[in-house]
Amino acid sequence: MNKIALTLPGGNTITGPDELTTKGLIDLGPVLSGLLNIAFYVAFFLAFFYLVWGAFSYITAQGKKEELQKATARITWAIIGLIIVFLAYFIAQFAGQILKPTTGGLPF
């Protein structure tokens, strides 16, 4: 199957990355780890942006009670979001340290 995908019309071939040609597609861990890191960065950025937006709304509320409540709620939820992102990141790191994959053999 890989030979068909790596063959161009006219008989020319494309050489794949060493990771794919030597190991096959069994090494999914680094791909998921990279995607998880990207997801954490995006979640942190969004929560921080929401916090800044809430702070800006609080400053520009000019003492209006309803706008102050909305801004305070935004700030509160942004802080809760940041705490959840940090906890999820540290739990994922902790689980990654504990659940190291074995290199063959039985897991017990």
Backbone atoms as SQL, in Angstrom:
CREATE TABLE atoms (id INTEGER PRIMARY KEY, chain TEXT, resi INTEGER, resn TEXT, atom TEXT, x REAL, y REAL, z REAL);
INSERT INTO atoms VALUES
  (1, 'A', 1, 'MET', 'N', 0.821, -1.191, 0.000),
  (2, 'A', 1, 'MET', 'CA', 0.000, 0.000, 0.000),
  (3, 'A', 1, 'MET', 'C', 0.861, 1.250, 0.000),
  (4, 'A', 2, 'ASN', 'N', 1.923, 1.304, 0.834),
  (5, 'A', 2, 'ASN', 'CA', 2.800, 2.460, 0.863),
  (6, 'A', 2, 'ASN', 'C', 3.534, 2.636, -0.457),
  (7, 'A', 3, 'LYS', 'N', 3.863, 1.528, -1.105),
  (8, 'A', 3, 'LYS', 'CA', 4.571, 1.614, -2.386),
  (9, 'A', 3, 'LYS', 'C', 3.699, 2.310, -3.428),
  (10, 'A', 4, 'ILE', 'N', 2.390, 2.034, -3.419),
  (11, 'A', 4, 'ILE', 'CA', 1.491, 2.668, -4.378),
  (12, 'A', 4, 'ILE', 'C', 1.398, 4.162, -4.084),
  (13, 'A', 5, 'ALA', 'N', 1.306, 4.524, -2.809),
  (14, 'A', 5, 'ALA', 'CA', 1.161, 5.927, -2.444),
  (15, 'A', 5, 'ALA', 'C', 2.427, 6.720, -2.734),
  (16, 'A', 6, 'LEU', 'N', 3.582, 6.068, -2.721),
  (17, 'A', 6, 'LEU', 'CA', 4.837, 6.766, -2.929),
  (18, 'A', 6, 'LEU', 'C', 5.357, 6.662, -4.353),
  (19, 'A', 7, 'THR', 'N', 4.529, 6.170, -5.273),
  (20, 'A', 7, 'THR', 'CA', 4.937, 6.053, -6.669),
  (21, 'A', 7, 'THR', 'C', 4.215, 7.104, -7.502),
  (22, 'A', 8, 'LEU', 'N', 4.986, 7.859, -8.261),
  (23, 'A', 8, 'LEU', 'CA', 4.439, 8.888, -9.134),
  (24, 'A', 8, 'LEU', 'C', 4.187, 8.298, -10.517),
  (25, 'A', 9, 'PRO', 'N', 3.338, 8.947, -11.303),
  (26, 'A', 9, 'PRO', 'CA', 3.179, 8.503, -12.682),
  (27, 'A', 9, 'PRO', 'C', 4.523, 8.587, -13.413),
  (28, 'A', 10, 'GLY', 'N', 4.829, 7.602, -14.202),
  (29, 'A', 10, 'GLY', 'CA', 6.099, 7.553, -14.914),
  (30, 'A', 10, 'GLY', 'C', 7.114, 6.697, -14.198),
  (31, 'A', 11, 'GLY', 'N', 6.769, 6.130, -13.052),
  (32, 'A', 11, 'GLY', 'CA', 7.670, 5.228, -12.356),
  (33, 'A', 11, 'GLY', 'C', 8.558, 5.884, -11.319),
  (34, 'A', 12, 'ASN', 'N', 8.539, 7.200, -11.175),
  (35, 'A', 12, 'ASN', 'CA', 9.354, 7.866, -10.159),
  (36, 'A', 12, 'ASN', 'C', 8.757, 7.621, -8.780),
  (37, 'A', 13, 'THR', 'N', 9.605, 7.578, -7.787),
  (38, 'A', 13, 'THR', 'CA', 9.129, 7.324, -6.426),
  (39, 'A', 13, 'THR', 'C', 9.465, 8.497, -5.513),
  (40, 'A', 14, 'ILE', 'N', 8.712, 8.574, -4.430),
  (41, 'A', 14, 'ILE', 'CA', 8.942, 9.577, -3.396),
  (42, 'A', 14, 'ILE', 'C', 9.479, 8.833, -2.190),
  (43, 'A', 15, 'THR', 'N', 10.570, 9.319, -1.636),
  (44, 'A', 15, 'THR', 'CA', 11.086, 8.684, -0.424),
  (45, 'A', 15, 'THR', 'C', 10.393, 9.310, 0.777),
  (46, 'A', 16, 'GLY', 'N', 9.846, 8.468, 1.621),
  (47, 'A', 16, 'GLY', 'CA', 9.128, 8.932, 2.796),
  (48, 'A', 16, 'GLY', 'C', 10.079, 9.271, 3.923),
  (49, 'A', 17, 'PRO', 'N', 9.574, 9.864, 4.986),
  (50, 'A', 17, 'PRO', 'CA', 10.407, 10.157, 6.155),
  (51, 'A', 17, 'PRO', 'C', 10.934, 8.868, 6.778),
  (52, 'A', 18, 'ASP', 'N', 12.092, 8.963, 7.404),
  (53, 'A', 18, 'ASP', 'CA', 12.697, 7.777, 8.012),
  (54, 'A', 18, 'ASP', 'C', 11.806, 7.160, 9.076),
  (55, 'A', 19, 'GLU', 'N', 11.076, 7.996, 9.817),
  (56, 'A', 19, 'GLU', 'CA', 10.221, 7.461, 10.870),
  (57, 'A', 19, 'GLU', 'C', 9.151, 6.538, 10.302),
  (58, 'A', 20, 'LEU', 'N', 8.637, 6.886, 9.125),
  (59, 'A', 20, 'LEU', 'CA', 7.580, 6.076, 8.527),
  (60, 'A', 20, 'LEU', 'C', 8.133, 4.848, 7.825),
  (61, 'A', 21, 'THR', 'N', 9.270, 4.981, 7.183),
  (62, 'A', 21, 'THR', 'CA', 9.789, 3.841, 6.428),
  (63, 'A', 21, 'THR', 'C', 10.414, 2.796, 7.333),
  (64, 'A', 22, 'THR', 'N', 10.986, 3.189, 8.476),
  (65, 'A', 22, 'THR', 'CA', 11.637, 2.205, 9.333),
  (66, 'A', 22, 'THR', 'C', 10.693, 1.642, 10.392),
  (67, 'A', 23, 'LYS', 'N', 9.786, 2.455, 10.913),
  (68, 'A', 23, 'LYS', 'CA', 8.925, 2.016, 12.008),
  (69, 'A', 23, 'LYS', 'C', 7.506, 1.714, 11.566),
  (70, 'A', 24, 'GLY', 'N', 7.083, 2.191, 10.451),
  (71, 'A', 24, 'GLY', 'CA', 5.689, 2.063, 10.080),
  (72, 'A', 24, 'GLY', 'C', 4.882, 3.136, 10.790),
  (73, 'A', 25, 'LEU', 'N', 3.609, 2.953, 10.863),
  (74, 'A', 25, 'LEU', 'CA', 2.744, 3.948, 11.496),
  (75, 'A', 25, 'LEU', 'C', 2.366, 3.540, 12.921),
  (76, 'A', 26, 'ILE', 'N', 3.286, 2.946, 13.658),
  (77, 'A', 26, 'ILE', 'CA', 2.963, 2.487, 15.009),
  (78, 'A', 26, 'ILE', 'C', 3.327, 3.507, 16.072),
  (79, 'A', 27, 'ASP', 'N', 4.000, 4.589, 15.718),
  (80, 'A', 27, 'ASP', 'CA', 4.457, 5.560, 16.697),
  (81, 'A', 27, 'ASP', 'C', 3.534, 6.770, 16.709),
  (82, 'A', 28, 'LEU', 'N', 2.362, 6.619, 17.293),
  (83, 'A', 28, 'LEU', 'CA', 1.362, 7.670, 17.325),
  (84, 'A', 28, 'LEU', 'C', 1.544, 8.615, 18.510),
  (85, 'A', 29, 'GLY', 'N', 2.340, 8.214, 19.491),
  (86, 'A', 29, 'GLY', 'CA', 2.537, 9.009, 20.701),
  (87, 'A', 29, 'GLY', 'C', 3.057, 10.408, 20.457),
  (88, 'A', 30, 'PRO', 'N', 4.127, 10.580, 19.685),
  (89, 'A', 30, 'PRO', 'CA', 4.626, 11.943, 19.445),
  (90, 'A', 30, 'PRO', 'C', 3.620, 12.834, 18.714),
  (91, 'A', 31, 'VAL', 'N', 2.827, 12.253, 17.835),
  (92, 'A', 31, 'VAL', 'CA', 1.824, 13.045, 17.121),
  (93, 'A', 31, 'VAL', 'C', 0.768, 13.547, 18.101),
  (94, 'A', 32, 'LEU', 'N', 0.263, 12.653, 18.941),
  (95, 'A', 32, 'LEU', 'CA', -0.745, 13.056, 19.925),
  (96, 'A', 32, 'LEU', 'C', -0.178, 14.025, 20.947),
  (97, 'A', 33, 'SER', 'N', 1.062, 13.818, 21.329),
  (98, 'A', 33, 'SER', 'CA', 1.701, 14.724, 22.281),
  (99, 'A', 33, 'SER', 'C', 1.823, 16.124, 21.696),
  (100, 'A', 34, 'GLY', 'N', 2.208, 16.205, 20.448),
  (101, 'A', 34, 'GLY', 'CA', 2.296, 17.508, 19.792),
  (102, 'A', 34, 'GLY', 'C', 0.950, 18.187, 19.680),
  (103, 'A', 35, 'LEU', 'N', -0.078, 17.426, 19.316),
  (104, 'A', 35, 'LEU', 'CA', -1.424, 17.999, 19.217),
  (105, 'A', 35, 'LEU', 'C', -1.941, 18.448, 20.579),
  (106, 'A', 36, 'LEU', 'N', -1.626, 17.678, 21.615),
  (107, 'A', 36, 'LEU', 'CA', -2.046, 18.045, 22.962),
  (108, 'A', 36, 'LEU', 'C', -1.363, 19.331, 23.418),
  (109, 'A', 37, 'ASN', 'N', -0.081, 19.477, 23.100),
  (110, 'A', 37, 'ASN', 'CA', 0.621, 20.716, 23.446),
  (111, 'A', 37, 'ASN', 'C', 0.011, 21.910, 22.727),
  (112, 'A', 38, 'ILE', 'N', -0.321, 21.746, 21.458),
  (113, 'A', 38, 'ILE', 'CA', -0.964, 22.829, 20.707),
  (114, 'A', 38, 'ILE', 'C', -2.307, 23.170, 21.330),
  (115, 'A', 39, 'ALA', 'N', -3.074, 22.163, 21.723),
  (116, 'A', 39, 'ALA', 'CA', -4.381, 22.400, 22.344),
  (117, 'A', 39, 'ALA', 'C', -4.225, 23.164, 23.660),
  (118, 'A', 40, 'PHE', 'N', -3.197, 22.842, 24.447),
  (119, 'A', 40, 'PHE', 'CA', -2.977, 23.567, 25.699),
  (120, 'A', 40, 'PHE', 'C', -2.599, 25.017, 25.430),
  (121, 'A', 41, 'TYR', 'N', -1.746, 25.254, 24.442),
  (122, 'A', 41, 'TYR', 'CA', -1.375, 26.633, 24.126),
  (123, 'A', 41, 'TYR', 'C', -2.579, 27.442, 23.652),
  (124, 'A', 42, 'VAL', 'N', -3.412, 26.849, 22.822),
  (125, 'A', 42, 'VAL', 'CA', -4.602, 27.545, 22.326),
  (126, 'A', 42, 'VAL', 'C', -5.567, 27.828, 23.477),
  (127, 'A', 43, 'ALA', 'N', -5.784, 26.848, 24.346),
  (128, 'A', 43, 'ALA', 'CA', -6.692, 27.040, 25.483),
  (129, 'A', 43, 'ALA', 'C', -6.167, 28.120, 26.423),
  (130, 'A', 44, 'PHE', 'N', -4.867, 28.125, 26.668),
  (131, 'A', 44, 'PHE', 'CA', -4.285, 29.158, 27.525),
  (132, 'A', 44, 'PHE', 'C', -4.442, 30.534, 26.889),
  (133, 'A', 45, 'PHE', 'N', -4.166, 30.629, 25.596),
  (134, 'A', 45, 'PHE', 'CA', -4.298, 31.913, 24.905),
  (135, 'A', 45, 'PHE', 'C', -5.735, 32.425, 24.959),
  (136, 'A', 46, 'LEU', 'N', -6.702, 31.550, 24.713),
  (137, 'A', 46, 'LEU', 'CA', -8.095, 31.973, 24.728),
  (138, 'A', 46, 'LEU', 'C', -8.537, 32.419, 26.120),
  (139, 'A', 47, 'ALA', 'N', -8.131, 31.681, 27.147),
  (140, 'A', 47, 'ALA', 'CA', -8.499, 32.064, 28.510),
  (141, 'A', 47, 'ALA', 'C', -7.841, 33.389, 28.898),
  (142, 'A', 48, 'PHE', 'N', -6.593, 33.576, 28.509),
  (143, 'A', 48, 'PHE', 'CA', -5.898, 34.831, 28.814),
  (144, 'A', 48, 'PHE', 'C', -6.528, 35.993, 28.053),
  (145, 'A', 49, 'PHE', 'N', -6.890, 35.761, 26.785),
  (146, 'A', 49, 'PHE', 'CA', -7.561, 36.793, 25.998),
  (147, 'A', 49, 'PHE', 'C', -8.892, 37.176, 26.640),
  (148, 'A', 50, 'TYR', 'N', -9.626, 36.185, 27.122),
  (149, 'A', 50, 'TYR', 'CA', -10.912, 36.442, 27.785),
  (150, 'A', 50, 'TYR', 'C', -10.695, 37.255, 29.063),
  (151, 'A', 51, 'LEU', 'N', -9.601, 36.983, 29.775),
  (152, 'A', 51, 'LEU', 'CA', -9.277, 37.734, 30.978),
  (153, 'A', 51, 'LEU', 'C', -8.961, 39.193, 30.635),
  (154, 'A', 52, 'VAL', 'N', -8.173, 39.407, 29.605),
  (155, 'A', 52, 'VAL', 'CA', -7.835, 40.771, 29.202),
  (156, 'A', 52, 'VAL', 'C', -9.086, 41.503, 28.719),
  (157, 'A', 53, 'TRP', 'N', -9.932, 40.812, 27.992),
  (158, 'A', 53, 'TRP', 'CA', -11.183, 41.406, 27.507),
  (159, 'A', 53, 'TRP', 'C', -12.063, 41.816, 28.690),
  (160, 'A', 54, 'GLY', 'N', -12.148, 40.947, 29.694),
  (161, 'A', 54, 'GLY', 'CA', -12.932, 41.272, 30.884),
  (162, 'A', 54, 'GLY', 'C', -12.356, 42.460, 31.635),
  (163, 'A', 55, 'ALA', 'N', -11.038, 42.528, 31.745),
  (164, 'A', 55, 'ALA', 'CA', -10.400, 43.654, 32.424),
  (165, 'A', 55, 'ALA', 'C', -10.632, 44.950, 31.650),
  (166, 'A', 56, 'PHE', 'N', -10.530, 44.883, 30.333),
  (167, 'A', 56, 'PHE', 'CA', -10.785, 46.066, 29.515),
  (168, 'A', 56, 'PHE', 'C', -12.241, 46.502, 29.642),
  (169, 'A', 57, 'SER', 'N', -13.159, 45.554, 29.656),
  (170, 'A', 57, 'SER', 'CA', -14.580, 45.873, 29.821),
  (171, 'A', 57, 'SER', 'C', -14.844, 46.490, 31.191),
  (172, 'A', 58, 'TYR', 'N', -14.143, 46.006, 32.195),
  (173, 'A', 58, 'TYR', 'CA', -14.303, 46.535, 33.550),
  (174, 'A', 58, 'TYR', 'C', -13.830, 47.989, 33.620),
  (175, 'A', 59, 'ILE', 'N', -12.711, 48.260, 32.955),
  (176, 'A', 59, 'ILE', 'CA', -12.172, 49.621, 32.964),
  (177, 'A', 59, 'ILE', 'C', -13.090, 50.581, 32.216),
  (178, 'A', 60, 'THR', 'N', -13.632, 50.116, 31.098),
  (179, 'A', 60, 'THR', 'CA', -14.454, 51.014, 30.269),
  (180, 'A', 60, 'THR', 'C', -15.935, 51.008, 30.656),
  (181, 'A', 61, 'ALA', 'N', -16.295, 50.326, 31.730),
  (182, 'A', 61, 'ALA', 'CA', -17.703, 50.261, 32.139),
  (183, 'A', 61, 'ALA', 'C', -18.216, 51.594, 32.670),
  (184, 'A', 62, 'GLN', 'N', -17.341, 52.453, 33.140),
  (185, 'A', 62, 'GLN', 'CA', -17.678, 53.784, 33.638),
  (186, 'A', 62, 'GLN', 'C', -18.711, 53.754, 34.761),
  (187, 'A', 63, 'GLY', 'N', -18.626, 52.749, 35.591),
  (188, 'A', 63, 'GLY', 'CA', -19.502, 52.681, 36.753),
  (189, 'A', 63, 'GLY', 'C', -20.901, 52.171, 36.498),
  (190, 'A', 64, 'LYS', 'N', -21.205, 51.762, 35.285),
  (191, 'A', 64, 'LYS', 'CA', -22.530, 51.216, 34.986),
  (192, 'A', 64, 'LYS', 'C', -22.624, 49.827, 35.601),
  (193, 'A', 65, 'LYS', 'N', -23.646, 49.643, 36.410),
  (194, 'A', 65, 'LYS', 'CA', -23.766, 48.430, 37.211),
  (195, 'A', 65, 'LYS', 'C', -23.845, 47.165, 36.354),
  (196, 'A', 66, 'GLU', 'N', -24.644, 47.188, 35.314),
  (197, 'A', 66, 'GLU', 'CA', -24.836, 45.998, 34.481),
  (198, 'A', 66, 'GLU', 'C', -23.549, 45.620, 33.738),
  (199, 'A', 67, 'GLU', 'N', -22.842, 46.611, 33.211),
  (200, 'A', 67, 'GLU', 'CA', -21.598, 46.327, 32.498),
  (201, 'A', 67, 'GLU', 'C', -20.503, 45.863, 33.449),
  (202, 'A', 68, 'LEU', 'N', -20.498, 46.395, 34.668),
  (203, 'A', 68, 'LEU', 'CA', -19.537, 45.941, 35.669),
  (204, 'A', 68, 'LEU', 'C', -19.774, 44.475, 36.039),
  (205, 'A', 69, 'GLN', 'N', -21.040, 44.077, 36.151),
  (206, 'A', 69, 'GLN', 'CA', -21.353, 42.682, 36.466),
  (207, 'A', 69, 'GLN', 'C', -20.900, 41.752, 35.347),
  (208, 'A', 70, 'LYS', 'N', -21.136, 42.161, 34.094),
  (209, 'A', 70, 'LYS', 'CA', -20.703, 41.339, 32.964),
  (210, 'A', 70, 'LYS', 'C', -19.184, 41.213, 32.937),
  (211, 'A', 71, 'ALA', 'N', -18.492, 42.327, 33.164),
  (212, 'A', 71, 'ALA', 'CA', -17.033, 42.306, 33.147),
  (213, 'A', 71, 'ALA', 'C', -16.485, 41.453, 34.288),
  (214, 'A', 72, 'THR', 'N', -17.095, 41.563, 35.467),
  (215, 'A', 72, 'THR', 'CA', -16.663, 40.752, 36.602),
  (216, 'A', 72, 'THR', 'C', -16.885, 39.268, 36.332),
  (217, 'A', 73, 'ALA', 'N', -18.013, 38.942, 35.720),
  (218, 'A', 73, 'ALA', 'CA', -18.273, 37.540, 35.373),
  (219, 'A', 73, 'ALA', 'C', -17.250, 37.035, 34.352),
  (220, 'A', 74, 'ARG', 'N', -16.896, 37.878, 33.366),
  (221, 'A', 74, 'ARG', 'CA', -15.883, 37.486, 32.381),
  (222, 'A', 74, 'ARG', 'C', -14.546, 37.207, 33.050),
  (223, 'A', 75, 'ILE', 'N', -14.158, 38.095, 33.942),
  (224, 'A', 75, 'ILE', 'CA', -12.881, 37.921, 34.638),
  (225, 'A', 75, 'ILE', 'C', -12.901, 36.657, 35.485),
  (226, 'A', 76, 'THR', 'N', -13.995, 36.422, 36.175),
  (227, 'A', 76, 'THR', 'CA', -14.113, 35.222, 37.014),
  (228, 'A', 76, 'THR', 'C', -14.014, 33.951, 36.181),
  (229, 'A', 77, 'TRP', 'N', -14.750, 33.899, 35.074),
  (230, 'A', 77, 'TRP', 'CA', -14.715, 32.701, 34.241),
  (231, 'A', 77, 'TRP', 'C', -13.370, 32.523, 33.542),
  (232, 'A', 78, 'ALA', 'N', -12.714, 33.624, 33.232),
  (233, 'A', 78, 'ALA', 'CA', -11.384, 33.529, 32.624),
  (234, 'A', 78, 'ALA', 'C', -10.380, 32.943, 33.616),
  (235, 'A', 79, 'ILE', 'N', -10.457, 33.382, 34.868),
  (236, 'A', 79, 'ILE', 'CA', -9.552, 32.841, 35.888),
  (237, 'A', 79, 'ILE', 'C', -9.841, 31.365, 36.116),
  (238, 'A', 80, 'ILE', 'N', -11.112, 30.984, 36.160),
  (239, 'A', 80, 'ILE', 'CA', -11.466, 29.568, 36.301),
  (240, 'A', 80, 'ILE', 'C', -10.939, 28.777, 35.109),
  (241, 'A', 81, 'GLY', 'N', -11.056, 29.339, 33.910),
  (242, 'A', 81, 'GLY', 'CA', -10.534, 28.672, 32.716),
  (243, 'A', 81, 'GLY', 'C', -9.035, 28.494, 32.769),
  (244, 'A', 82, 'LEU', 'N', -8.309, 29.526, 33.223),
  (245, 'A', 82, 'LEU', 'CA', -6.853, 29.413, 33.346),
  (246, 'A', 82, 'LEU', 'C', -6.462, 28.340, 34.362),
  (247, 'A', 83, 'ILE', 'N', -7.188, 28.283, 35.462),
  (248, 'A', 83, 'ILE', 'CA', -6.901, 27.260, 36.475),
  (249, 'A', 83, 'ILE', 'C', -7.135, 25.869, 35.896),
  (250, 'A', 84, 'ILE', 'N', -8.228, 25.696, 35.154),
  (251, 'A', 84, 'ILE', 'CA', -8.518, 24.394, 34.549),
  (252, 'A', 84, 'ILE', 'C', -7.450, 24.018, 33.527),
  (253, 'A', 85, 'VAL', 'N', -7.008, 24.970, 32.719),
  (254, 'A', 85, 'VAL', 'CA', -5.961, 24.679, 31.726),
  (255, 'A', 85, 'VAL', 'C', -4.671, 24.273, 32.426),
  (256, 'A', 86, 'PHE', 'N', -4.274, 25.013, 33.469),
  (257, 'A', 86, 'PHE', 'CA', -3.053, 24.663, 34.194),
  (258, 'A', 86, 'PHE', 'C', -3.166, 23.286, 34.837),
  (259, 'A', 87, 'LEU', 'N', -4.302, 23.009, 35.475),
  (260, 'A', 87, 'LEU', 'CA', -4.478, 21.700, 36.109),
  (261, 'A', 87, 'LEU', 'C', -4.449, 20.572, 35.075),
  (262, 'A', 88, 'ALA', 'N', -5.122, 20.766, 33.945),
  (263, 'A', 88, 'ALA', 'CA', -5.127, 19.743, 32.904),
  (264, 'A', 88, 'ALA', 'C', -3.718, 19.505, 32.366),
  (265, 'A', 89, 'TYR', 'N', -2.961, 20.585, 32.191),
  (266, 'A', 89, 'TYR', 'CA', -1.590, 20.447, 31.691),
  (267, 'A', 89, 'TYR', 'C', -0.728, 19.671, 32.681),
  (268, 'A', 90, 'PHE', 'N', -0.806, 20.039, 33.956),
  (269, 'A', 90, 'PHE', 'CA', 0.019, 19.359, 34.949),
  (270, 'A', 90, 'PHE', 'C', -0.412, 17.910, 35.161),
  (271, 'A', 91, 'ILE', 'N', -1.695, 17.635, 35.085),
  (272, 'A', 91, 'ILE', 'CA', -2.158, 16.251, 35.195),
  (273, 'A', 91, 'ILE', 'C', -1.672, 15.438, 34.000),
  (274, 'A', 92, 'ALA', 'N', -1.714, 16.019, 32.790),
  (275, 'A', 92, 'ALA', 'CA', -1.225, 15.312, 31.600),
  (276, 'A', 92, 'ALA', 'C', 0.274, 15.054, 31.708),
  (277, 'A', 93, 'GLN', 'N', 1.032, 16.031, 32.210),
  (278, 'A', 93, 'GLN', 'CA', 2.472, 15.836, 32.379),
  (279, 'A', 93, 'GLN', 'C', 2.751, 14.758, 33.429),
  (280, 'A', 94, 'PHE', 'N', 2.006, 14.800, 34.509),
  (281, 'A', 94, 'PHE', 'CA', 2.179, 13.813, 35.576),
  (282, 'A', 94, 'PHE', 'C', 1.848, 12.412, 35.069),
  (283, 'A', 95, 'ALA', 'N', 0.736, 12.295, 34.337),
  (284, 'A', 95, 'ALA', 'CA', 0.352, 10.986, 33.796),
  (285, 'A', 95, 'ALA', 'C', 1.381, 10.496, 32.777),
  (286, 'A', 96, 'GLY', 'N', 1.947, 11.413, 31.997),
  (287, 'A', 96, 'GLY', 'CA', 2.972, 11.029, 31.034),
  (288, 'A', 96, 'GLY', 'C', 4.232, 10.513, 31.710),
  (289, 'A', 97, 'GLN', 'N', 4.558, 11.038, 32.888),
  (290, 'A', 97, 'GLN', 'CA', 5.729, 10.559, 33.619),
  (291, 'A', 97, 'GLN', 'C', 5.473, 9.204, 34.269),
  (292, 'A', 98, 'ILE', 'N', 4.262, 8.992, 34.729),
  (293, 'A', 98, 'ILE', 'CA', 3.938, 7.738, 35.412),
  (294, 'A', 98, 'ILE', 'C', 3.714, 6.605, 34.412),
  (295, 'A', 99, 'LEU', 'N', 3.000, 6.879, 33.347),
  (296, 'A', 99, 'LEU', 'CA', 2.609, 5.846, 32.396),
  (297, 'A', 99, 'LEU', 'C', 3.555, 5.780, 31.200),
  (298, 'A', 100, 'LYS', 'N', 4.836, 5.649, 31.474),
  (299, 'A', 100, 'LYS', 'CA', 5.819, 5.517, 30.400),
  (300, 'A', 100, 'LYS', 'C', 5.559, 4.215, 29.646),
  (301, 'A', 101, 'PRO', 'N', 5.621, 4.252, 28.314),
  (302, 'A', 101, 'PRO', 'CA', 5.407, 3.020, 27.562),
  (303, 'A', 101, 'PRO', 'C', 6.601, 2.063, 27.715),
  (304, 'A', 102, 'THR', 'N', 6.294, 0.796, 27.733),
  (305, 'A', 102, 'THR', 'CA', 7.349, -0.205, 27.793),
  (306, 'A', 102, 'THR', 'C', 7.788, -0.541, 26.371),
  (307, 'A', 103, 'THR', 'N', 8.971, -1.087, 26.241),
  (308, 'A', 103, 'THR', 'CA', 9.491, -1.407, 24.907),
  (309, 'A', 103, 'THR', 'C', 9.391, -2.910, 24.662),
  (310, 'A', 104, 'GLY', 'N', 8.203, -3.377, 24.553),
  (311, 'A', 104, 'GLY', 'CA', 7.998, -4.786, 24.252),
  (312, 'A', 104, 'GLY', 'C', 7.829, -5.617, 25.506),
  (313, 'A', 105, 'GLY', 'N', 7.491, -6.868, 25.312),
  (314, 'A', 105, 'GLY', 'CA', 7.298, -7.751, 26.439),
  (315, 'A', 105, 'GLY', 'C', 5.944, -7.559, 27.079),
  (316, 'A', 106, 'LEU', 'N', 5.720, -8.282, 28.144),
  (317, 'A', 106, 'LEU', 'CA', 4.455, -8.171, 28.862),
  (318, 'A', 106, 'LEU', 'C', 4.480, -6.961, 29.791),
  (319, 'A', 107, 'PRO', 'N', 3.341, -6.313, 29.966),
  (320, 'A', 107, 'PRO', 'CA', 3.325, -5.098, 30.777),
  (321, 'A', 107, 'PRO', 'C', 3.423, -5.345, 32.265),
  (322, 'A', 108, 'PHE', 'N', 3.438, -6.604, 32.703),
  (323, 'A', 108, 'PHE', 'CA', 3.508, -6.843, 34.150),
  (324, 'A', 108, 'PHE', 'C', 4.708, -7.660, 34.513);
